[in-house]
Amino acid sequence: MLKEAGMEKINFSGGEPFIHKRGEFVGELTRYCKEDLEMQSVSVVCNGSLVTERWFSKYGEFLDIMAVSCDSFDEEKNRQIGRHQSGKGNLKCLQNIRDWCKKYRVAFKINTVVNTFNFDEDMTERIKELAPVRWKVFQCLLIEGENCGADALRQAQKFVISDDQFNRFVERHSKLPCLVPESNEKMRFLDCRSGAKTPSKSLLDVGVEDAINASGFDEEMFLRRGGKYTWSKADMNLEW
């Protein structure tokens, strides 16, 4: 239904998409979207801990972009944030995935949420070394029922930073050409305009157009924040 409505790009995230059947399920989804639906771009966001070269050898040809969440290159900060990977360092994990992406012709991307524990960190040299095609930098955002409030499974108030702290982090890394910052002002394309994440009705019940109209999607903001970019690896000028 989404493909028929004009969808060009699909992204699988979580949670952690590699947990279910150790990545086989999300792998088959990428295969279906690229082979059957002939999507321009198929991407996955993960924390990297369960990714293997075996997965790349089986599914890499169907994937355009793999994004790995990395909030710090300091393991103590990762422990405080909740991103510490037992048994191996975060940097080594990222280096492995970067190398596999290159080997299996997948664009490598990094996502970072700027928060209380990392807003003063300088990641310049590590990002240069890893050389992602895009480094997406988000400001920690509170959403009622998702990461704050009585019904939330997690509480993120201690991670919230000011606009000034976020802007200083962005300025510190502004010379990196791969940097794509997203402040809270820009991160409003789910219907969280009231401060809570309000789901639309299922597109299976109401159709794609009505579901999108009810989601709070702002096309002008989507374009202004750089949501449309070269997202198919066939069109990227990459050195494989």
C-alpha positions in Angstrom: 0.0 0.0 0.0 2.8 2.4 0.9 4.7 1.6 -2.3 1.5 2.2 -4.4 1.1 5.5 -2.6 4.5 6.6 -3.8 6.9 5.6 -1.0 10.5 5.7 -2.2 12.5 4.9 1.0 11.8 2.7 4.0 13.8 2.5 7.3 13.6 -0.3 9.9 14.5 0.7 13.5 13.4 -0.2 17.0 14.0 -1.1 19.7 16.7 -3.2 18.2 15.7 -4.8 14.9 18.5 -7.5 15.0 17.0 -9.1 18.2 14.3 -11.0 16.4 15.7 -14.2 15.0 19.2 -12.7 15.2 18.6 -10.4 12.3 17.0 -12.9 9.9 13.6 -11.2 10.1 14.8 -7.7 9.3 17.1 -9.2 6.6 14.2 -10.8 4.9 12.3 -7.5 5.1 15.2 -5.7 3.4 15.2 -8.4 0.7 11.4 -8.1 0.1 11.5 -4.3 -0.1 14.4 -4.2 -2.5 13.5 -7.2 -4.7 9.7 -7.3 -4.7 8.8 -3.7 -4.1 11.9 -2.3 -5.9 12.4 0.4 -3.3 14.9 3.1 -4.1 16.3 3.0 -0.6 16.2 0.4 2.2 17.9 1.3 5.5 18.3 -0.2 9.0 19.1 1.6 12.3 20.6 -0.6 15.0 23.0 -0.5 18.0 25.5 -2.7 16.1 26.0 -5.3 18.9 24.3 -8.2 17.0 25.5 -7.4 13.5 27.7 -10.0 11.9 29.6 -10.4 8.6 27.5 -13.4 7.9 24.4 -11.2 7.9 26.1 -8.8 5.5 27.1 -11.6 3.1 23.5 -12.8 3.0 21.6 -9.5 3.0 24.1 -6.7 2.2 23.1 -6.5 -1.5 19.5 -5.5 -0.5 20.5 -2.8 1.9 21.4 0.8 0.9 22.3 2.3 4.3 23.1 0.9 7.7 23.0 3.4 10.6 24.5 2.6 13.9 23.6 4.4 17.1 26.6 5.8 18.9 26.2 8.3 21.7 29.8 8.4 23.0 33.3 7.1 22.4 33.9 7.1 26.2 32.9 3.7 27.7 32.1 5.3 31.1 29.7 7.7 29.4 28.2 4.8 27.5 27.6 3.0 30.8 25.8 6.1 32.2 23.7 6.5 29.0 23.0 2.8 28.8 24.8 2.0 25.6 27.8 0.0 27.0 28.5 -3.2 25.1 29.8 -5.9 27.3 32.8 -7.7 26.0 33.8 -5.3 23.2 34.3 -1.6 22.9 31.9 0.6 21.0 34.6 1.9 18.7 35.7 -1.6 17.6 32.1 -2.5 16.9 31.7 0.6 14.7 35.0 -0.1 12.9 33.9 -3.7 12.1 30.5 -2.5 10.7 32.2 0.2 8.7 34.5 -2.3 7.1 31.7 -4.7 6.4 29.7 -1.9 4.8 32.5 -1.1 2.5 33.1 -4.8 1.6 29.4 -5.4 0.9 28.7 -2.1 -0.8 26.4 -0.6 1.9 26.5 3.1 2.9 27.6 3.6 6.6 25.9 6.1 8.8 26.1 7.1 12.5 23.3 8.4 14.7 24.0 10.3 18.0 21.6 11.6 20.6 23.1 14.6 22.4 22.3 14.5 26.1 23.4 15.4 29.6 26.3 12.9 29.5 27.8 13.6 26.1 27.0 17.2 25.2 30.5 18.4 26.1 32.3 15.6 24.2 34.5 16.2 21.2 33.9 13.4 18.7 35.7 15.0 15.8 38.7 12.7 15.4 36.7 9.5 15.9 34.0 10.5 13.3 36.8 11.5 10.9 38.4 8.1 11.4 35.1 6.2 10.8 34.1 8.4 7.9 30.3 7.8 7.8 28.4 9.2 4.8 26.1 10.9 7.3 26.4 11.7 11.0 22.8 12.4 12.3 22.9 14.3 15.5 19.7 14.6 17.5 18.8 16.6 20.6 17.3 14.5 23.3 13.5 14.9 23.1 10.9 14.1 25.7 7.7 12.5 24.5 4.8 11.8 26.9 4.2 8.1 27.2 7.3 7.2 25.3 10.2 8.3 27.5 8.5 10.3 30.2 5.2 10.3 32.2 3.5 7.8 34.3 2.9 5.2 31.6 6.4 5.3 30.0 8.6 2.3 30.2 11.7 4.5 30.6 12.2 8.0 32.0 14.6 10.3 30.1 14.3 13.6 32.0 17.9 13.3 33.3 19.1 13.2 29.7 17.5 16.5 28.6 19.8 19.4 27.6 19.2 23.0 26.7 19.1 24.4 23.2 22.3 26.2 23.9 24.1 23.0 25.0 22.9 21.3 21.8 24.0 24.2 19.7 27.5 24.2 21.3 27.8 20.5 20.5 26.9 21.2 16.9 29.3 24.1 16.6 32.1 22.0 18.0 31.7 19.6 15.1 30.5 22.0 12.4 33.6 21.5 10.2 32.7 17.8 9.6 30.9 17.7 6.2 28.9 14.6 7.2 27.2 16.3 10.1 23.4 16.6 9.9 22.0 18.2 13.2 18.4 17.9 14.2 17.2 20.0 17.1 13.9 19.4 18.9 12.4 22.2 16.8 12.9 20.0 13.7 12.0 16.7 15.2 8.3 17.0 14.9 6.9 14.8 12.2 5.1 12.3 14.3 2.0 13.6 15.9 3.7 14.7 19.1 2.6 18.3 18.8 0.8 18.1 22.1 3.9 16.6 23.8 2.7 13.0 23.5 3.2 10.5 20.8 -0.3 10.0 19.4 -0.6 7.1 16.9 -2.8 7.5 13.8 -5.3 4.8 12.9 -3.7 1.9 11.1 -3.2 2.5 7.4 -4.7 -1.0 7.0 -8.0 0.4 8.3 -8.0 3.9 6.9 -5.6 3.9 4.0 -2.2 5.6 3.5 -3.4 9.1 2.9 -5.7 9.4 6.0 -3.0 7.8 8.2 -0.3 10.3 7.0 -2.7 13.2 7.4 -3.4 12.2 11.0 0.3 11.7 11.8 1.2 15.4 12.0 3.7 15.0 9.1 5.0 18.4 8.0 6.3 18.1 4.4 7.8 21.6 4.4 9.7 20.9 7.6 10.8 17.5 6.3 12.4 19.1 3.3 13.9 21.9 5.3 15.6 19.5 7.7 17.2 17.7 4.8 14.9 14.7 4.9 15.3 14.3 1.1 18.8 13.4 0.1 20.7 10.9 -2.0 19.6 7.7 -0.3 20.2 5.0 -2.8 23.7 3.5 -2.8 23.4 3.2 -6.6 23.4 7.0 -6.8 26.1 7.7 -4.1 29.6 8.6 -5.0 31.3 6.1 -2.7 34.7 4.4 -2.7 33.9 0.8 -2.2 
